[in-house]
Amino acid sequence: PCQSGGVDRARAPDAGADVGGAAVIESLRGRLMAVDADGIALEVGGLTLRLQVPNGVIAQLGPLPEATGAPPTVRLYTHMILRPDAWLLFGFLDRDERRLFRALLEIPGIGPRLGLAVLSHLTRTEIEEAVTARDAKRFESVPGIGKRTAARILLELTGKVVAPTTRETAGLPSALADAVDALTSLGLARAEAAKLDRATARAIGPEATADRLVSAALQRRGRLE
């Protein structure tokens, strides 16, 4: 795909289709012009595009600077739906969240509105934990989703998402995986523990033991705080 005006583009879609899987617009990079309850407005190559986003995206982008400040530049990974009466763009901060959105859209009875509702009320980690624990009630907490739909979501997502524990330690050497588990038991979030241990392992080298990694990672964390 080539890039033009901040848009990663591929082939043109057929009208009336959900074209997210075709990566017609893989991502957008532009100036954040507006943030409101309906989504965001992004200026890309002289065009201002409206994107619908989960609440978590709005929270992470934060408020716009004062009128005198320059609009921040952001990059969002996109999913596009073309309808006879509208072209809809959905934006996500990373590919994993977009992947979850697409997996939700494949479930009978789940459209983009409910898909966004799920991602707005549950984090990716919470969704993965719910699927791993087979906790359908977690999905029932999302407005608009009842018991039967929650059970369907759980069924359809099983095998399509990876548990946080597996994701963060997948492919790690045993010492590094053990160090992640040790830091997690001390109260650190698993993602933070994995990030700290990877950085520490690069500094120490291949001879690092789990105990040494834990000690060095805690010292590193203390310096960062």
Secondary structure, DSSP 8 states (H G I E B T S, - for coil): -EEETTEEE-S---TT-B-GGGTTEEEEEEEEEEEETTEEEEEETTEEEEEB--HHHHHHH-----TTS---EEEEEEEEEEETTEEEEEEESSHHHHHHHHHHHTSTT--HHHHHHHHHHS-HHHHHHHHHHT-HHHHHTSTT--HHHHHHHHHHHTTTS--HHHHHHTT--HHHHHHHHHHHHTT--HHHHHHHHHHHHHHH-TT--HHHHHHHHHHHHHHH-
